[in-house]
Every structure is written in structure tokens, then in C-alpha cells.
Amino acid sequence: MEVVFQTLEFDRIRARLSAFAASPLGEELAGFVQPINDAALLEETLAQTTELRNLVDFDQPVPMDGIFDIRSSLKKAKITGSMLIVFELSMVAETLTVVRHLQKYFSSRKEKIPTLNKLTVQLVCVKEVENEITRCIDAATGEVKDNASPELARIRKQVARAQVSARHKIESLLKNFAEH
């Protein structure tokens, strides 16, 4: 079979396919593409490709921007006692947002894409997780918001008060020093 792959220059086909991928995960998956020798599977795959191509050519763009490969973050989150850093949480939230948009996009077009719909109905929207992350993380600054937890809000208020108090003391010392 490897001789056939070399004759067909299948590695070049995979490389060209990878170049069109919308995400690093798609790029990686393109590297595993194999020729299909099952007629029914080939027909179904061609129908999915045709349906997606028709969407790309004649419909609104498929909302793929902002999808990340979050597999390592998900593995890390499964480990008891581990934590995701703010950047990882932001990537998870953004990917969940894209999945929700994709789900809505494809479900509103299911009559146009009956074969592709078999795949797209498997998209799972986890709005609760997305909402909780966006409630706690400021996407613009990449920082944890004060209201992420009552304890964090309390601690940050104490820190702010201590900073104001320290500033007043320093200003007072500087004023006294300048007068002497």
C-alpha cells in the first residue's frame, strides 16, 4: 500500500489538504487522511464534502474563527487537584463559543446538508461552562475578574485599601521630609 501512496504522491495531497485546515487540530487530522476503498463510505464522504463546499460557496461563512486545540487543557482539567491557567480557560471558553456558533449555523441549515448533518448534530454545546468562564475571566485583559468569587472580591478590596493606606503614609512621610 505504501508504494501506491508514493506513486499517488499522497503525502503531497495530505500537505495541500492541511494547508486548507481551519485549525491546528484540522491540520493534524489532515495528516491522517487515508484513501477510502469502501464505496458506501466514499459516497457519504463525497456528499459531505459537496454539502460543505456548497455552504462555503453559496452561503454565509462557516464560523470557525477562534477554535483552538484544547485537548491538553481538557486532559489537565481531568486531573484531580490540577488547575487551568487564565490563558487555558480563555481558550476553552472561546472554543466553546465557536462550537455553539457552529451548532447554531449547521442546525439552521440541516435541510441543505442532510449528510453533513449526521456529523454536525454531534456538536455539544456546554453553555454553562462557557458562561462561567466568561463571568470569571476578562477576555480583553486576560485577568480574573474581581467577582469570580466572593473571597477574591473581599481580598482585592483589602489589597486596594492597603495600597491606598500605604500611598497616604508615603505621601505623608515625603511631605514631612520635604518640610525638614
N, CA and C of each residue as an Amber inpcrd file, in Angstrom:
protein
   540
   0.8260000  -1.1930000   0.0000000   0.0000000   0.0000000   0.0000000
   0.8710000   1.2580000   0.0000000   2.0110000   1.1760000   0.6680000
   2.9160000   2.3310000   0.7390000   3.4250000   2.7180000  -0.6480000
   3.6280000   1.7430000  -1.4960000   4.0820000   2.0080000  -2.8660000
   3.0100000   2.7980000  -3.6160000   1.7480000   2.4210000  -3.4090000
   0.6340000   3.1370000  -4.0390000   0.6020000   4.5780000  -3.5410000
   0.7770000   4.7680000  -2.2210000   0.8060000   6.1270000  -1.6540000
   1.9060000   6.9610000  -2.2900000   3.0780000   6.3440000  -2.4720000
   4.1940000   7.0750000  -3.0740000   3.9130000   7.3990000  -4.5370000
   3.3320000   6.4380000  -5.2510000   3.0130000   6.6510000  -6.6600000
   1.9970000   7.7810000  -6.8170000   1.0050000   7.7950000  -5.9440000
  -0.0320000   8.8360000  -5.9960000   0.4260000  10.1550000  -5.3590000
   1.6240000  10.1390000  -4.7820000   2.1390000  11.2950000  -4.0360000
   1.1290000  11.7460000  -2.9870000   0.6510000  10.7550000  -2.2320000
  -0.3920000  11.0180000  -1.2470000   0.0760000  11.9550000  -0.1430000
   1.3620000  11.9480000   0.1610000   1.8860000  12.8680000   1.1680000
   1.7050000  14.3190000   0.7190000   1.8360000  14.5790000  -0.5700000
   1.6140000  15.9320000  -1.0950000   0.1290000  16.3030000  -1.0130000
  -0.7340000  15.3420000  -1.2520000  -2.1800000  15.5860000  -1.1340000
  -2.5210000  15.9480000   0.3050000  -1.9700000  15.2000000   1.2400000
  -2.2040000  15.4970000   2.6690000  -1.6870000  16.8950000   3.0260000
  -0.5070000  17.2310000   2.4990000   0.0870000  18.5420000   2.7960000
  -0.8030000  19.6570000   2.2520000  -1.3260000  19.4970000   1.0550000
  -2.2140000  20.5190000   0.4700000  -3.5070000  20.6110000   1.2720000
  -4.0290000  19.4550000   1.6810000  -5.2440000  19.4410000   2.4920000
  -4.9960000  20.1420000   3.8280000  -3.8570000  19.8950000   4.4430000
  -3.5070000  20.5320000   5.7180000  -3.4660000  22.0460000   5.6000000
  -3.0150000  22.5260000   4.4520000  -2.9070000  23.9730000   4.2430000
  -4.2690000  24.6570000   4.2630000  -5.3350000  23.9120000   3.9800000
  -6.6840000  24.4780000   3.9730000  -7.4010000  24.3160000   5.3100000
  -6.7840000  23.6730000   6.2580000  -7.4240000  23.4300000   7.5470000
  -7.7000000  24.7400000   8.2780000  -8.8260000  24.7790000   8.9880000
  -9.2330000  25.9880000   9.7040000  -8.6520000  26.0530000  11.1150000
  -8.0120000  24.9690000  11.5540000  -7.4690000  24.9530000  12.9110000
  -6.2670000  24.0110000  12.9620000  -5.4390000  24.1360000  14.0010000
  -4.3190000  23.2070000  14.1550000  -4.7880000  21.7530000  14.2670000
  -5.9300000  21.5430000  14.8980000  -6.4610000  20.1860000  15.0270000
  -6.8410000  19.6360000  13.6500000  -7.4830000  20.4480000  12.8170000
  -7.8190000  20.0400000  11.4590000  -6.5810000  19.7500000  10.6390000
  -5.5630000  20.5550000  10.8520000  -4.2830000  20.3560000  10.1690000
  -3.6920000  19.0030000  10.5380000  -3.7530000  18.6910000  11.8230000
  -3.2290000  17.4140000  12.2990000  -4.0350000  16.2470000  11.7230000
  -5.3530000  16.3730000  11.7430000  -6.2130000  15.3070000  11.2280000
  -5.9990000  15.0810000   9.7310000  -5.7180000  16.1330000   9.0020000
  -5.4670000  16.0050000   7.5570000  -4.2630000  15.1050000   7.2950000
  -3.3320000  15.0840000   8.2140000  -2.1560000  14.2350000   8.0650000
  -2.4610000  12.7490000   8.1900000  -3.6420000  12.4140000   8.7070000
  -4.0290000  11.0100000   8.8690000  -5.0150000  10.5310000   7.8080000
  -5.3510000  11.3920000   6.8640000  -6.3130000  11.0270000   5.8210000
  -5.7860000   9.8320000   5.0370000  -6.6830000   8.8800000   4.8270000
  -6.3530000   7.6810000   4.0690000  -7.3110000   7.5620000   2.8820000
  -6.8800000   6.9180000   1.8130000  -7.8220000   6.6630000   0.7150000
  -8.9650000   5.7720000   1.2200000 -10.1300000   5.9930000   0.6670000
 -11.3140000   5.2200000   1.0750000 -11.5740000   4.1640000   0.0130000
 -11.6640000   2.9010000   0.4450000 -11.9270000   1.8290000  -0.5140000
 -13.2990000   1.1870000  -0.3130000 -14.1010000   1.7550000   0.5810000
 -15.4730000   1.3010000   0.8040000 -16.4020000   2.2390000   0.0310000
 -17.1420000   1.6840000  -0.9260000 -17.9660000   2.5020000  -1.8250000
 -19.0070000   3.3280000  -1.0740000 -19.6680000   2.7560000  -0.0810000
 -20.7080000   3.4780000   0.6580000 -20.0940000   4.6240000   1.4620000
 -18.9760000   4.3590000   2.1070000 -18.3010000   5.4030000   2.8780000
 -17.7900000   6.5020000   1.9560000 -17.2710000   6.1280000   0.8050000
 -16.7920000   7.0970000  -0.1640000 -17.9380000   7.9870000  -0.6410000
 -19.0940000   7.3840000  -0.9260000 -20.2580000   8.1690000  -1.3570000
 -20.6950000   9.1610000  -0.2840000 -20.7370000   8.6840000   0.9670000
 -21.1390000   9.5480000   2.0760000 -20.1380000  10.6910000   2.2690000
 -18.8630000  10.3920000   2.2150000 -17.8230000  11.4110000   2.3800000
 -17.8710000  12.4370000   1.2530000 -18.0920000  11.9780000   0.0330000
 -18.2120000  12.9070000  -1.0950000 -19.4490000  13.7880000  -0.9470000
 -20.5500000  13.2180000  -0.4570000 -21.7640000  14.0040000  -0.2360000
 -21.5210000  15.0690000   0.8340000 -20.8200000  14.7040000   1.9240000
 -20.4940000  15.6740000   2.9730000 -19.6180000  16.7890000   2.4110000
 -18.6400000  16.4090000   1.6140000 -17.7370000  17.3910000   1.0110000
 -18.5090000  18.3290000   0.0910000 -19.4010000  17.7770000  -0.7170000
 -20.2060000  18.5920000  -1.6350000 -21.0980000  19.5570000  -0.8560000
 -21.7370000  19.0580000   0.2020000 -22.6090000  19.9220000   1.0160000
 -21.8150000  21.0520000   1.6640000 -20.6630000  20.7290000   2.2120000
 -19.8420000  21.7670000   2.8440000 -19.3280000  22.7490000   1.7960000
 -18.9350000  22.2430000   0.6600000 -18.4480000  23.1270000  -0.4160000
 -19.5630000  24.0750000  -0.8610000 -20.7940000  23.5770000  -0.9540000
 -21.9270000  24.4360000  -1.3140000 -22.1650000  25.5170000  -0.2620000
 -22.0160000  25.1670000   1.0090000 -22.1470000  26.1810000   2.0630000
 -21.0710000  27.2420000   1.9210000 -19.8490000  26.8070000   1.7020000
 -18.7270000  27.7380000   1.5750000 -18.9130000  28.6510000   0.3650000
 -19.3910000  28.0830000  -0.7380000 -19.5250000  28.8560000  -1.9770000
 -20.7670000  29.7360000  -2.0280000 -21.8760000  29.2780000  -1.4290000
 -23.1540000  29.9530000  -1.6630000 -23.8860000  30.4060000  -0.4000000
 -23.2700000  30.3220000   0.7430000 -23.9480000  30.6640000   1.9920000
 -23.0300000  31.5660000   2.8140000 -23.4820000  31.8880000   4.0180000
 -22.6570000  32.6590000   4.9510000 -21.4210000  31.8440000   5.3170000
 -20.3120000  32.5120000   5.6510000 -19.1010000  31.7690000   6.0260000
 -19.3420000  30.8760000   7.2520000 -18.7010000  29.7290000   7.2550000
 -18.7780000  28.8260000   8.4030000 -18.0030000  29.4880000   9.5440000
 -18.6300000  29.6610000  10.7240000 -17.9870000  30.4020000  11.8340000
 -16.9270000  29.5760000  12.5620000 -15.7300000  29.5090000  11.9810000
 -14.6520000  28.6980000  12.5480000 -13.5970000  29.5070000  13.2950000
 -13.6320000  30.8260000  13.1990000 -12.6000000  31.6350000  13.8360000
 -12.6550000  31.4910000  15.3510000 -11.4980000  31.2640000  15.9420000
 -11.4010000  31.1960000  17.3940000 -11.4480000  29.7910000  17.9530000
 -11.3260000  28.7880000  17.0810000 -11.3140000  27.4170000  17.5940000
  -9.8670000  27.0210000  17.8770000  -9.6550000  26.4710000  19.0510000
  -8.3050000  26.0940000  19.4820000  -8.2570000  24.5990000  19.7530000
  -7.0650000  24.0640000  19.7650000  -6.8520000  22.6840000  20.1710000
  -6.7340000  22.6970000  21.6930000  -7.8000000  22.3240000  22.3700000
  -7.8320000  22.3940000  23.8350000  -7.6820000  21.0120000  24.4790000
  -7.2220000  20.0410000  23.7090000  -7.0990000  18.6830000  24.2480000
  -6.2090000  18.6280000  25.4840000  -5.0660000  19.3100000  25.4590000
  -4.1610000  19.2490000  26.6170000  -4.7980000  19.9150000  27.8380000
  -5.5470000  20.9880000  27.6250000  -6.2300000  21.6470000  28.7450000
  -7.3130000  20.7440000  29.3230000  -8.0270000  20.0350000  28.4610000
  -9.0690000  19.1200000  28.9410000  -8.4600000  17.9540000  29.7160000
  -7.3310000  17.4350000  29.2240000  -6.6450000  16.3590000  29.9520000
  -6.2000000  16.8630000  31.3210000  -5.6440000  18.0620000  31.3390000
  -5.1620000  18.6530000  32.5890000  -6.3260000  18.8580000  33.5620000
  -7.4640000  19.2920000  33.0510000  -8.6320000  19.5570000  33.9030000
  -9.1770000  18.2780000  34.5450000  -8.9390000  17.1370000  33.9140000
  -9.4140000  15.8570000  34.4610000  -8.6070000  15.4030000  35.6730000
  -7.4020000  15.9360000  35.8220000  -6.5250000  15.5070000  36.9100000
  -6.9630000  16.1800000  38.2050000  -7.2590000  15.3700000  39.1830000
  -7.6900000  15.8810000  40.4790000  -6.6230000  16.7890000  41.0740000
  -7.0370000  17.9790000  41.4920000  -6.1310000  18.9290000  42.1240000
  -5.4190000  19.8480000  41.1440000  -5.5950000  19.6220000  39.8440000
  -4.9190000  20.4970000  38.8820000  -5.7920000  21.7060000  38.5720000
  -5.1610000  22.7360000  38.0310000  -5.8770000  23.9610000  37.6710000
  -5.4450000  24.3940000  36.2840000  -6.3730000  25.0270000  35.5850000
  -6.0400000  25.6350000  34.3120000  -5.6800000  27.0900000  34.5590000
  -4.6860000  27.5690000  33.8440000  -4.3270000  28.9800000  33.9680000
  -5.3280000  29.8110000  33.1590000  -5.3160000  31.1010000  33.3620000
  -6.2830000  32.0020000  32.7340000  -6.2690000  31.8520000  31.2150000
  -5.0940000  31.7740000  30.6260000  -4.9790000  31.6270000  29.1760000
  -5.6870000  30.3610000  28.6980000  -5.4920000  29.2530000  29.4040000
  -6.1410000  27.9930000  29.0340000  -7.6510000  28.0990000  29.1600000
  -8.1140000  28.7110000  30.2370000  -9.5600000  28.8980000  30.4180000
 -10.1410000  29.7620000  29.3070000  -9.4260000  30.7970000  28.9180000
  -9.8880000  31.6660000  27.8290000  -9.9980000  30.8940000  26.5210000
  -9.0270000  30.0280000  26.2550000  -9.0700000  29.2200000  25.0300000
 -10.2460000  28.2400000  25.0660000 -10.5060000  27.6510000  26.2180000
 -11.6520000  26.7440000  26.3540000 -12.9510000  27.5080000  26.1010000
 -13.0940000  28.6730000  26.7200000 -14.3170000  29.4700000  26.5390000
 -14.5050000  29.8750000  25.0840000 -13.4280000  30.3190000  24.4500000
 -13.5370000  30.7500000  23.0500000 -13.8880000  29.5790000  22.1420000
 -13.3100000  28.4190000  22.4030000 -13.6240000  27.2280000  21.6160000
 -15.0740000  26.8040000  21.8360000 -15.5480000  26.8810000  23.0770000
 -16.9500000  26.5560000  23.3510000 -17.8930000  27.5200000  22.6390000
 -17.4990000  28.7820000  22.5590000 -18.3020000  29.7710000  21.8300000
 -18.3820000  29.4010000  20.3550000 -17.2410000  29.0240000  19.7800000
 -17.2280000  28.6230000  18.3690000 -18.0980000  27.3840000  18.1550000
 -18.0070000  26.4090000  19.0480000 -18.8300000  25.2020000  18.9330000
 -20.3150000  25.5690000  18.9760000 -20.6820000  26.4700000  19.8700000
 -22.0860000  26.9160000  19.9550000 -22.5160000  27.5910000  18.6560000
 -21.6540000  28.4530000  18.1010000 -21.9680000  29.1170000  16.8310000
 -22.0650000  28.1080000  15.6820000 -21.1670000  27.1220000  15.6690000
 -21.2150000  26.0820000  14.6450000 -22.5040000  25.2640000  14.7510000
 -22.8540000  24.9290000  15.9760000 -24.0770000  24.1590000  16.1940000
 -25.2900000  24.9220000  15.6590000 -25.3540000  26.1950000  15.9790000
 -26.4690000  27.0290000  15.5110000 -26.4320000  27.1570000  13.9800000
 -25.2520000  27.3910000  13.4310000 -25.0770000  27.5480000  11.9790000
 -25.5760000  26.2990000  11.2510000 -25.0820000  25.1370000  11.6660000
 -25.4340000  23.9080000  10.9700000 -26.8830000  23.4800000  11.2240000
 -27.3750000  23.6740000  12.4370000 -28.7610000  23.2640000  12.7130000
 -29.7590000  24.1050000  11.9260000 -29.4040000  25.3590000  11.6400000
 -30.3090000  26.2090000  10.8570000 -30.2650000  25.8690000   9.3610000
 -29.3780000  24.9730000   8.9770000 -29.2250000  24.6010000   7.5660000
 -29.3730000  23.0980000   7.3470000 -29.9390000  22.3930000   8.3100000
 -29.9420000  20.9330000   8.2400000 -30.6550000  20.3750000   7.0090000
 -31.6140000  21.1130000   6.4660000 -32.2770000  20.6360000   5.2460000
 -31.3300000  20.6800000   4.0480000 -30.4240000  21.6410000   4.0440000
 -29.4570000  21.7790000   2.9490000 -28.3250000  20.7620000   3.0460000
 -28.1050000  20.2240000   4.2580000 -26.9300000  19.3740000   4.4820000
 -27.3190000  18.0620000   5.1770000 -28.1880000  17.2650000   4.5730000
 -28.6470000  16.0490000   5.2620000 -27.5220000  15.0730000   5.6170000
 -26.5270000  14.9410000   4.7660000 -25.4320000  14.0100000   5.0450000
 -24.4810000  14.6000000   6.0780000 -24.1320000  15.8550000   5.9160000
 -23.2470000  16.5350000   6.8540000 -23.9150000  16.6840000   8.2190000
 -25.2220000  16.7710000   8.2220000 -25.9730000  16.9200000   9.4710000
 -25.7380000  15.7500000  10.4240000 -25.4890000  14.5560000   9.8720000
 -25.2080000  13.3870000  10.7170000 -23.9760000  13.6240000  11.5930000
 -23.0300000  14.4030000  11.0830000 -21.8320000  14.7460000  11.8640000
 -22.0880000  15.9250000  12.7890000 -22.7330000  16.9480000  12.2470000
 -22.8520000  18.2020000  12.9970000 -23.8200000  18.1090000  14.1720000
 -24.7590000  17.1580000  14.1510000 -25.6530000  17.0120000  15.3040000
 -24.8910000  16.5110000  16.5230000 -23.6740000  16.0310000  16.3220000
 -22.8560000  15.5500000  17.4290000 -22.1540000  16.6760000  18.1810000
 -22.2080000  17.9000000  17.6410000 -21.6010000  19.0300000  18.3380000
 -22.3640000  19.2700000  19.6400000 -21.6310000  19.3430000  20.7290000
 -22.2470000  19.5190000  22.0420000 -21.9420000  20.9180000  22.5530000
 -22.9980000  21.6450000  22.8380000 -22.8720000  22.9930000  23.3800000
 -22.8520000  22.8950000  24.9090000 -21.8450000  23.4900000  25.5350000
 -21.7310000  23.4700000  27.0000000 -21.7840000  24.9150000  27.4660000
 -22.9590000  25.5170000  27.3080000 -23.1590000  26.9400000  27.5800000
 -22.8420000  27.3010000  29.0360000 -23.1620000  26.3990000  29.9670000
 -22.9230000  26.6880000  31.3900000 -21.4360000  26.9000000  31.6680000
 -20.5970000  26.0510000  31.0900000 -19.1500000  26.1820000  31.2880000
 -18.6520000  27.4570000  30.6150000 -19.1020000  27.6880000  29.3850000
 -18.7320000  28.9000000  28.6550000 -19.1160000  30.1470000  29.4500000
 -20.3410000  30.1710000  29.9670000 -20.8150000  31.3300000  30.7390000
 -20.0090000  31.5320000  32.0170000 -19.7020000  30.4550000  32.7030000
 -18.9640000  30.5710000  33.9640000 -17.5530000  31.0930000  33.7260000
 -16.9070000  30.6120000  32.6810000 -15.5580000  31.1050000  32.3780000
 -15.6120000  32.5800000  32.0120000 -16.5610000  32.9720000  31.1490000
 -16.6290000  34.3790000  30.7370000 -17.0920000  35.2770000  31.8870000
 -17.8110000  34.7270000  32.8530000 -18.1920000  35.5040000  34.0380000
 -16.9630000  35.7960000  34.9000000 -16.0230000  34.8720000  34.9120000
 -14.8630000  34.9770000  35.8030000 -13.6010000  35.5440000  35.1460000
 -13.4930000  35.4370000  33.8350000 -12.2800000  35.8630000  33.1340000
 -12.6080000  37.0300000  32.2110000 -11.8190000  38.0910000  32.2980000
 -11.9740000  39.2330000  31.3930000 -11.1920000  38.9220000  30.1240000
 -11.9110000  38.6560000  29.0350000 -11.2640000  38.2630000  27.7750000
 -10.3570000  39.3620000  27.2410000 -10.7190000  40.6270000  27.4610000
  -9.9280000  41.7480000  26.9350000  -8.5740000  41.8580000  27.6260000
  -8.5570000  41.6490000  28.9360000  -7.3100000  41.8100000  29.6890000
  -6.6280000  40.4860000  30.0220000  -7.3950000  39.3910000  29.9430000
  -6.8420000  38.0940000  30.3100000  -6.6600000  37.9420000  31.8050000
  -7.4230000  38.7060000  32.5820000  -7.2970000  38.6400000  34.0350000
  -8.5610000  38.0840000  34.6700000  -8.3800000  37.5250000  35.8650000
  -9.5190000  37.0340000  36.6270000 -10.2790000  38.2410000  37.1740000
 -11.5920000  38.2440000  36.9810000 -12.4220000  39.3590000  37.4360000
 -12.5890000  39.3040000  38.9500000 -12.7850000  40.4780000  39.5470000
 -12.9940000  40.5560000  40.9910000 -14.1660000  39.6980000  41.4430000
 -15.2220000  39.6540000  40.6290000 -16.4280000  38.9370000  41.0340000
 -16.3720000  37.4420000  40.7160000 -15.1820000  36.9220000  40.4040000
 -15.0540000  35.4900000  40.1380000 -15.4780000  34.6750000  41.3630000
 -15.2020000  35.2200000  42.5450000 -15.6780000  34.5900000  43.7870000
 -15.7920000  35.6780000  44.8520000 -16.6670000  35.4810000  45.8150000
 -16.7940000  36.4660000  46.8990000 -15.4810000  36.6460000  47.6710000
 -14.7490000  35.5660000  47.8740000 -13.4880000  35.6310000  48.6090000
 -12.4640000  36.4750000  47.8420000 -12.3880000  36.2810000  46.5200000
 -11.4650000  37.0710000  45.7090000 -11.8520000  38.5500000  45.7580000
 -13.1240000  38.8470000  45.6690000 -13.5860000  40.2420000  45.7410000
 -13.1810000  40.8650000  47.0730000 -13.3640000  40.1200000  48.1660000
 -13.0120000  40.6120000  49.5020000 -11.5120000  40.8660000  49.5990000
 -10.7050000  39.9290000  49.1190000  -9.2490000  40.0650000  49.1990000
  -8.7790000  41.2560000  48.3600000  -9.3220000  41.4080000  47.1630000
  -8.8940000  42.5210000  46.3090000  -9.2950000  43.8660000  46.9030000
 -10.4320000  43.9260000  47.5920000 -10.8200000  45.1760000  48.2670000
  -9.8420000  45.4840000  49.3920000  -9.4450000  44.4510000  50.1390000
  -8.4700000  44.6460000  51.2160000  -7.1350000  45.1290000  50.6440000
  -6.7100000  44.5460000  49.5630000  -5.4480000  44.9470000  48.9290000
  -5.5400000  46.3990000  48.4720000  -6.6640000  46.7700000  47.8560000
  -6.8420000  48.1510000  47.3730000  -6.7920000  49.1290000  48.5520000
  -7.4660000  48.7800000  49.6530000  -7.4420000  49.6480000  50.8400000
  -6.0300000  49.7610000  51.3940000  -5.3050000  48.6420000  51.4340000
  -3.9300000  48.6540000  51.9480000  -3.0350000  49.4990000  51.0460000
  -3.2560000  49.4420000  49.7250000  -2.4580000  50.2560000  48.8000000
  -2.7310000  51.7410000  49.0120000  -4.0040000  52.0930000  49.1900000
  -4.3540000  53.4970000  49.4390000  -3.7270000  53.9620000  50.7470000
  -3.8210000  53.1360000  51.7750000  -3.2530000  53.4850000  53.0750000
  -1.7320000  53.6550000  52.9690000  -1.0730000  52.7440000  52.2750000
   0.3800000  52.8300000  52.1120000   0.7490000  54.0910000  51.3310000
  -0.0250000  54.3990000  50.2940000   0.2500000  55.5990000  49.4900000
   0.1320000  56.8580000  50.3600000  -0.9190000  56.9170000  51.1810000
  -1.0970000  58.0800000  52.0610000   0.0650000  58.2060000  53.0450000
   0.5280000  57.1000000  53.6050000   1.6420000  57.1420000  54.5410000
   2.9180000  57.6110000  53.8540000   3.1600000  57.1130000  52.6520000
   4.3590000  57.5210000  51.9020000   4.2830000  59.0070000  51.5730000
   3.1120000  59.4650000  51.1300000   2.9410000  60.8850000  50.8150000
   3.1490000  61.7330000  52.0610000   2.6530000  61.2660000  53.1850000
   2.8180000  61.9860000  54.4410000   4.3030000  62.0470000  54.8460000
   4.9980000  60.9150000  54.7140000   6.4200000  60.8910000  55.0370000
   7.2050000  61.8120000  54.1160000   6.8690000  61.8050000  52.8260000
   7.5610000  62.6680000  51.8780000   7.3020000  64.1450000  52.1910000
   6.0690000  64.4400000  52.5780000   5.7170000  65.8210000  52.9220000
   6.5030000  66.2590000  54.1610000   6.5660000  65.4060000  55.1800000
   7.3280000  65.7100000  56.4010000   8.8160000  65.8570000  56.0870000
   9.3180000  65.0070000  55.2500000  10.7210000  65.0590000  54.8770000
  11.0200000  66.3570000  54.1230000  10.1150000  66.7760000  53.2470000
  10.3190000  67.9960000  52.4640000  10.2750000  69.2240000  53.3600000
   9.4890000  69.1830000  54.4410000   9.3790000  70.3360000  55.3380000
  10.6110000  70.4580000  56.2250000  11.3430000  69.3970000  56.4280000
  12.5220000  69.4720000  57.3210000  13.7500000  69.6190000  56.5540000
